[in-house]
Amino acid sequence: MAADTFLTHSMIAERALFDLQNNLTMAQNVYRGYNSEFQTAIGGYKKGNSVTVHLPNKFRTKAGPTLDTVGVQEQSTTVTVDVHRHVGLDFLETDLTLSIEDFSRKYTNPATIALANYVDLGGCSEYVNIYNEVGTVGTTPSTFGVLADAALRMDNEAVPRMDRVAILSPKAHWSMADGELKSVFQQNIVDTMVRRGFIGNFALMDFFMDQNIQTHTVGTWDAGSTGVMNGATAEGATSLVTNGWAATTAILKQGDILTVAAVVGVNPISGAAWEGNELRQFVVTADVSSVGSDATIPISPKIYSSAASEDVLPYQTVVTLPQTGAALVVRGSDATGYPKNLAFHPDCFALTMVPLKRPKSAGQSVMWAQASDQQLGLSITVSTGFNISSYLENTRMDILYGWDTIRPELGVRITG
């Protein structure tokens, strides 16, 4: 009788990496190249490691043949791997005699489904950093019009037209499928089977469905009160000084979106006002509590007007600065939740997944293997060890990663 052939941990890790990639949706459509930055800056990876990465510079043209140089404003962001997740496995030694396909069906695929779901959840939660939003609050998107509004806002923000992506909640997906785009969804059924979660391409975007789309609950501001600007706003401001709120302990939440009267958005490349003088939207970057009727609201993006110094004009966001007494309008009803579907260019978000360092104490008594693919930007570790306290042998799959919104101007929320 032929001897059994046992699966090795290296074989299991390679299959787990394959299964992890296939079970990702949101994470499949974002930038995943910063793992190389970690490899050159950090030796052994652990939770909390971070690196500073430089973002592309922006410029504006000058007229005429005479050279007129302008100081470059270097932009950077910090990328951190702050999430360590694992799945514990309990299998018999005889299971190692299975084919890798059978072992995957029984163990690695179910395990990576759980891991991938949590990774995608983190990506969809990055909506709180996006300040552009379209759609009607409280209404599930179901028409081409709302997709066109998202595409228009991306055009206004000079977002590259290639590789745009949209991630819809299941409800939005099926609402679209039974709405104006019904026939188009049916035509894309073959593609849907080929690419996980893929719905089709409309309005210059590839559409996917992800059940991890998050619902945002607006702060508890009193709808009977109106916040207004209280004082001058400086160039480069990252907060709005306001009053006029009802006296509550907390008025706005991180992720709330608001506009200020007469503060119009601009195309960052040309500086031209958005067609129709559409107002610039700002996202609240931290929970806000009022002091009486006063509140200082941290916001993104930074405020640069047409009057800013020319070295920061490539980062201009508004035509004119907010004026004292200008009214603020918060999108949505207070204390009400709304799903936040996402449309974006892949460079809007970054998923950084790095290989865990093998523990020094993991000697011959620990079976340990790791599979990484720098091009995919993914890594997973499979290890088995004996617990001397419980006298049990434990197996686990581990991943270490972090999400960052590196260029929020490249994304748009589509509210439900």
C-alpha positions as CSV (number, residue, x, y, z in Angstrom):
1,M,0.0,0.0,0.0
2,A,1.4,3.4,-1.0
3,A,2.3,5.8,1.9
4,D,0.1,8.8,2.4
5,T,1.4,12.1,1.0
6,F,1.0,14.9,3.6
7,L,0.3,18.5,2.8
8,T,3.0,20.8,4.1
9,H,2.4,24.2,5.8
10,S,4.0,25.9,2.8
11,M,1.5,24.3,0.5
12,I,-1.4,25.3,2.8
13,A,0.0,28.9,3.1
14,E,0.2,29.3,-0.7
15,R,-3.4,28.0,-1.1
16,A,-4.5,30.3,1.7
17,L,-3.0,33.3,-0.1
18,F,-4.8,32.3,-3.3
19,D,-8.1,31.9,-1.4
20,L,-7.7,35.2,0.4
21,Q,-7.2,37.1,-2.8
22,N,-10.3,35.5,-4.4
23,N,-12.5,36.4,-1.4
24,L,-11.6,40.1,-1.3
25,T,-13.9,42.7,-3.0
26,M,-13.2,46.2,-1.7
27,A,-9.5,45.4,-1.1
28,Q,-9.1,44.1,-4.7
29,N,-9.7,47.5,-6.1
30,V,-7.4,49.8,-4.1
31,Y,-3.7,50.6,-4.1
32,R,-1.6,47.9,-2.5
33,G,1.9,48.9,-3.2
34,Y,3.1,50.4,0.1
35,N,4.2,47.0,1.4
36,S,7.5,47.7,-0.5
37,E,8.0,50.9,1.6
38,F,7.9,48.8,4.7
39,Q,10.4,46.3,3.4
40,T,13.0,49.0,3.0
41,A,12.3,50.8,6.2
42,I,11.4,48.1,8.8
43,G,13.0,44.8,9.7
44,G,10.5,42.7,11.6
45,Y,6.8,43.7,11.1
46,K,4.5,44.1,14.1
47,K,1.2,45.9,14.8
48,G,1.8,49.7,14.9
49,N,4.6,49.9,12.4
50,S,4.3,52.9,10.1
51,V,6.2,54.7,7.3
52,T,5.9,58.1,5.8
53,V,5.2,58.1,2.0
54,H,5.3,61.0,-0.4
55,L,2.2,61.8,-2.5
56,P,2.3,63.1,-6.0
57,N,2.8,66.9,-6.3
58,K,0.4,69.1,-8.0
59,F,1.1,72.0,-10.3
60,R,-0.5,74.8,-12.4
61,T,0.7,76.2,-15.7
62,K,2.1,79.7,-16.3
63,A,1.7,81.8,-19.4
64,G,4.4,82.8,-21.8
65,P,8.0,81.7,-22.6
66,T,9.7,83.2,-19.5
67,L,10.3,80.7,-16.8
68,D,8.4,81.5,-13.6
69,T,9.1,78.9,-10.9
70,V,6.9,78.3,-7.9
71,G,7.8,76.6,-4.6
72,V,6.7,73.0,-4.5
73,Q,4.5,72.0,-1.6
74,E,5.6,68.4,-0.7
75,Q,2.7,66.3,0.3
76,S,3.0,63.1,2.4
77,T,1.0,60.8,4.5
78,T,1.7,58.2,7.2
79,V,0.8,54.6,6.4
80,T,0.3,52.3,9.4
81,V,-0.3,48.6,9.8
82,D,-2.5,48.5,12.9
83,V,-4.7,45.5,12.4
84,H,-3.7,41.9,13.3
85,R,-6.4,39.3,12.6
86,H,-6.3,35.5,12.8
87,V,-8.5,32.5,12.4
88,G,-7.9,29.4,14.6
89,L,-8.1,26.0,12.9
90,D,-8.8,22.6,14.4
91,F,-8.1,19.7,12.0
92,L,-6.9,16.2,12.3
93,E,-3.5,15.0,11.0
94,T,-5.4,12.7,8.6
95,D,-6.8,15.9,6.9
96,L,-3.3,16.6,5.8
97,T,-3.6,13.6,3.4
98,L,-6.4,15.4,1.5
99,S,-5.7,17.0,-1.8
100,I,-5.0,20.7,-1.6
101,E,-8.4,21.4,-3.3
102,D,-10.3,19.3,-0.7
103,F,-8.3,20.9,2.2
104,S,-9.1,24.3,0.8
105,R,-12.8,23.6,0.5
106,K,-12.9,22.3,4.1
107,Y,-10.5,24.7,5.9
108,T,-8.6,27.4,4.0
109,N,-11.4,28.9,2.0
110,P,-13.8,29.2,4.9
111,A,-11.0,30.7,7.0
112,T,-10.0,33.2,4.4
113,I,-13.7,34.2,3.8
114,A,-13.7,35.4,7.4
115,L,-10.4,37.2,7.1
116,A,-11.3,38.8,3.8
117,N,-14.6,40.0,5.1
118,Y,-12.9,41.8,8.0
119,V,-10.4,43.3,5.6
120,D,-13.1,44.6,3.3
121,L,-15.0,45.9,6.3
122,G,-12.1,48.1,7.2
123,G,-11.8,49.4,3.7
124,C,-15.5,50.3,3.5
125,S,-15.2,52.1,6.9
126,E,-12.7,54.5,5.3
127,Y,-15.8,56.4,3.9
128,V,-15.5,58.7,7.0
129,N,-12.5,60.4,5.3
130,I,-14.2,61.2,2.0
131,Y,-15.7,64.7,1.8
132,N,-17.5,64.5,-1.5
133,E,-21.0,63.0,-1.5
134,V,-23.8,62.7,-4.1
135,G,-27.3,61.2,-4.0
136,T,-30.4,61.9,-2.0
137,V,-30.1,61.1,1.7
138,G,-32.6,58.5,2.7
139,T,-33.2,57.2,-0.9
140,T,-31.5,54.1,-2.2
141,P,-29.7,54.9,-5.5
142,S,-31.5,53.2,-8.4
143,T,-31.0,55.4,-11.4
144,F,-28.2,56.2,-13.8
145,G,-28.6,59.9,-12.7
146,V,-26.9,59.3,-9.4
147,L,-24.0,57.5,-11.1
148,A,-23.6,60.4,-13.4
149,D,-23.6,62.8,-10.4
150,A,-20.7,60.7,-8.9
151,A,-18.8,60.8,-12.2
152,L,-19.4,64.5,-12.5
153,R,-18.1,65.2,-9.1
154,M,-15.0,63.1,-9.9
155,D,-14.5,65.1,-13.1
156,N,-14.8,68.3,-11.1
157,E,-12.1,67.1,-8.8
158,A,-9.9,66.2,-11.7
159,V,-9.9,62.5,-10.9
160,P,-8.3,60.3,-13.6
161,R,-11.0,58.6,-15.7
162,M,-9.2,55.4,-16.1
163,D,-9.7,52.6,-13.5
164,R,-12.6,54.2,-11.6
165,V,-14.4,51.9,-9.3
166,A,-17.7,51.9,-7.4
167,I,-18.7,49.6,-4.5
168,L,-22.4,49.3,-3.8
169,S,-24.3,47.8,-0.9
170,P,-26.5,44.7,-1.6
171,K,-29.6,46.9,-1.4
172,A,-28.2,49.5,-3.8
173,H,-27.0,46.7,-6.1
174,W,-30.4,45.1,-6.4
175,S,-32.1,48.5,-6.6
176,M,-30.0,49.3,-9.6
177,A,-30.5,45.9,-11.1
178,D,-34.3,46.3,-11.0
179,G,-34.2,50.0,-12.0
180,E,-33.1,51.9,-15.1
181,L,-30.0,49.7,-15.6
182,K,-31.9,46.4,-15.5
183,S,-31.1,45.3,-19.1
184,V,-27.4,46.3,-18.7
185,F,-27.1,44.3,-15.5
186,Q,-28.5,41.2,-17.3
187,Q,-25.9,41.7,-20.1
188,N,-23.1,41.6,-17.6
189,I,-24.1,38.3,-15.9
190,V,-21.2,36.5,-17.5
191,D,-18.7,39.0,-16.2
192,T,-20.3,38.8,-12.8
193,M,-19.5,35.1,-12.7
194,V,-15.9,35.7,-13.8
195,R,-14.9,38.6,-11.4
196,R,-16.0,38.3,-7.8
197,G,-18.7,40.8,-7.0
198,F,-18.4,42.5,-10.4
199,I,-21.7,44.0,-11.7
200,G,-20.7,45.9,-14.8
201,N,-19.2,49.1,-16.2
202,F,-21.3,52.2,-16.2
203,A,-20.5,55.9,-16.2
204,L,-16.8,55.1,-16.7
205,M,-16.7,53.0,-13.5
206,D,-16.4,49.2,-12.8
207,F,-19.2,48.4,-10.3
208,F,-19.0,45.8,-7.5
209,M,-21.2,44.7,-4.7
210,D,-19.9,44.4,-1.1
211,Q,-22.1,43.6,1.9
212,N,-19.6,45.6,4.1
213,I,-20.7,49.0,2.9
214,Q,-21.2,51.0,6.1
215,T,-24.1,53.0,7.4
216,H,-23.2,56.4,8.8
217,T,-25.3,57.9,11.6
218,V,-25.4,61.7,11.6
219,G,-24.6,63.6,14.8
220,T,-27.3,64.8,17.1
221,W,-27.4,68.4,16.1
222,D,-30.8,70.0,16.6
223,A,-32.6,70.5,13.3
224,G,-34.2,73.6,14.8
225,S,-30.9,75.3,15.1
226,T,-28.6,76.6,12.4
227,G,-24.9,76.7,12.8
228,V,-23.2,79.8,11.3
229,M,-19.6,81.0,10.8
230,N,-18.3,83.0,13.7
231,G,-15.2,84.9,12.7
232,A,-12.7,85.0,9.9
233,T,-11.3,81.8,8.2
234,A,-7.6,81.8,7.3
235,E,-6.0,80.2,4.2
236,G,-5.0,76.6,5.0
237,A,-7.7,76.3,7.7
238,T,-8.6,72.8,8.9
239,S,-11.5,73.9,11.1
240,L,-14.5,76.1,11.1
241,V,-15.3,78.4,14.0
242,T,-19.1,78.4,14.4
243,N,-22.0,79.3,16.7
244,G,-25.8,79.2,16.6
245,W,-26.1,75.5,17.6
246,A,-28.5,74.2,20.2
247,A,-26.9,73.6,23.6
248,T,-26.1,69.9,23.4
249,T,-23.2,67.8,24.5
250,A,-22.4,66.5,21.0
251,I,-23.6,68.0,17.8
252,L,-21.6,66.4,14.9
253,K,-19.9,63.1,14.3
254,Q,-16.8,62.1,12.4
255,G,-17.9,61.5,8.9
256,D,-20.7,64.1,8.8
257,I,-20.7,66.2,5.7
258,L,-21.6,69.9,5.6
259,T,-21.6,72.9,3.3
260,V,-21.1,76.6,4.0
261,A,-23.2,79.2,2.2
262,A,-21.5,80.8,-0.8
263,V,-18.4,78.6,-0.4
264,V,-18.1,77.2,-4.0
265,G,-15.8,74.3,-5.0
266,V,-13.2,74.5,-7.7
267,N,-11.3,72.3,-10.1
268,P,-7.9,72.0,-8.4
269,I,-6.0,72.0,-11.7
270,S,-7.6,75.1,-13.4
271,G,-9.0,76.9,-10.3
272,A,-12.4,77.3,-12.2
273,A,-15.5,77.2,-10.1
274,W,-17.7,74.1,-10.4
275,E,-20.4,74.4,-13.0
276,G,-23.5,75.9,-11.4
277,N,-21.5,77.3,-8.5
278,E,-22.0,74.0,-6.6
279,L,-21.0,74.3,-3.0
280,R,-17.8,72.7,-1.6
281,Q,-18.5,69.9,0.8
282,F,-16.5,69.3,3.9
283,V,-16.3,66.2,6.1
284,V,-16.0,66.4,9.9
285,T,-12.8,64.7,10.9
286,A,-13.5,64.2,14.6
287,D,-16.6,64.1,16.9
288,V,-17.6,67.6,17.9
289,S,-19.1,68.8,21.2
290,S,-20.5,72.3,21.6
291,V,-19.8,74.8,24.4
292,G,-23.1,76.4,24.7
293,S,-24.0,77.4,21.2
294,D,-20.3,77.5,20.0
295,A,-18.4,74.8,18.2
296,T,-15.1,74.6,16.4
297,I,-15.5,71.9,13.8
298,P,-12.4,70.1,12.4
299,I,-12.9,69.5,8.7
300,S,-11.3,68.2,5.5
301,P,-10.2,69.3,2.9
302,K,-8.0,72.2,3.9
303,I,-9.4,75.6,2.8
304,Y,-7.4,77.4,0.1
305,S,-9.1,80.1,-1.9
306,S,-8.2,81.9,-5.1
307,A,-6.5,84.5,-3.0
308,A,-4.0,82.0,-1.5
309,S,-0.3,82.3,-2.3
310,E,0.6,80.8,-5.6
311,D,2.6,78.0,-4.2
312,V,-0.5,76.4,-2.7
313,L,-2.9,77.3,-5.5
314,P,-2.5,73.7,-7.0
315,Y,-4.3,72.6,-3.8
316,Q,-7.1,75.2,-4.0
317,T,-10.4,73.9,-2.8
318,V,-12.8,76.9,-2.8
319,V,-13.4,80.2,-4.7
320,T,-13.6,82.4,-1.6
321,L,-13.2,81.8,2.1
322,P,-16.2,81.3,4.4
323,Q,-17.6,84.6,5.7
324,T,-18.8,85.5,9.1
325,G,-22.5,84.7,9.5
326,A,-22.6,82.3,6.6
327,A,-25.0,79.4,7.4
328,L,-23.9,75.8,7.6
329,V,-26.0,72.9,6.2
330,V,-25.4,69.4,7.5
331,R,-26.4,66.6,5.0
332,G,-29.1,64.3,6.4
333,S,-31.3,64.3,9.5
334,D,-29.7,64.3,12.9
335,A,-29.3,60.9,14.6
336,T,-30.3,59.2,11.3
337,G,-28.3,56.5,9.6
338,Y,-27.6,56.3,5.8
339,P,-25.6,53.7,3.8
340,K,-22.4,55.2,2.2
341,N,-21.7,53.5,-1.1
342,L,-18.3,54.5,-2.6
343,A,-17.0,55.6,-6.0
344,F,-13.3,56.2,-6.3
345,H,-10.0,55.9,-8.2
346,P,-7.8,53.1,-6.7
347,D,-5.3,55.6,-5.5
348,C,-7.9,57.1,-3.1
349,F,-7.3,54.2,-0.6
350,A,-4.4,52.0,0.3
351,L,-4.4,48.6,1.8
352,T,-1.0,47.7,3.2
353,M,-0.5,44.0,4.2
354,V,2.9,42.9,5.3
355,P,4.4,39.6,6.3
356,L,4.6,38.8,10.0
357,K,8.1,38.1,11.3
358,R,8.6,34.5,12.5
359,P,8.8,34.6,16.4
360,K,12.2,33.8,17.8
361,S,10.8,31.2,20.0
362,A,9.2,29.4,17.1
363,G,11.8,26.7,16.8
364,Q,11.6,23.2,15.5
365,S,8.5,22.5,17.7
366,V,6.5,25.0,15.6
367,M,5.4,24.3,12.0
368,W,5.4,27.7,10.3
369,A,5.0,28.9,6.8
370,Q,4.3,32.2,5.1
371,A,3.1,33.1,1.6
372,S,3.5,36.6,0.2
373,D,3.1,38.2,-3.2
374,Q,4.5,41.7,-3.4
375,Q,2.7,42.3,-6.7
376,L,-0.7,41.4,-5.1
377,G,0.3,43.2,-1.9
378,L,-0.9,40.3,0.2
379,S,0.6,38.0,2.8
380,I,-0.6,35.3,5.1
381,T,1.0,33.1,7.7
382,V,0.1,29.6,8.8
383,S,1.5,28.1,12.0
384,T,1.0,25.1,14.2
385,G,2.4,24.8,17.7
386,F,2.1,22.8,20.9
387,N,0.6,24.5,23.9
388,I,2.3,23.1,27.0
389,S,-0.3,24.6,29.3
390,S,-3.3,23.0,27.7
391,Y,-1.5,20.0,26.1
392,L,-3.2,20.9,22.8
393,E,-1.8,21.5,19.3
394,N,-3.2,24.7,17.8
395,T,-3.1,25.9,14.2
396,R,-3.8,29.5,13.1
397,M,-3.8,31.8,10.0
398,D,-2.6,35.3,10.6
399,I,-2.6,38.6,8.6
400,L,-1.2,42.0,9.5
401,Y,-2.4,45.1,7.6
402,G,-3.7,48.6,7.7
403,W,-6.1,50.8,5.7
404,D,-5.4,54.5,4.8
405,T,-7.3,57.1,2.8
406,I,-4.2,58.6,1.1
407,R,-5.9,60.9,-1.5
408,P,-9.5,61.6,-0.4
409,E,-10.1,64.0,-3.3
410,L,-10.2,60.9,-5.5
411,G,-13.3,59.5,-3.9
412,V,-17.0,60.2,-3.7
413,R,-19.7,58.8,-1.4
414,I,-23.0,57.8,-2.9
415,T,-25.5,58.0,-0.1
416,G,-28.5,55.7,0.4
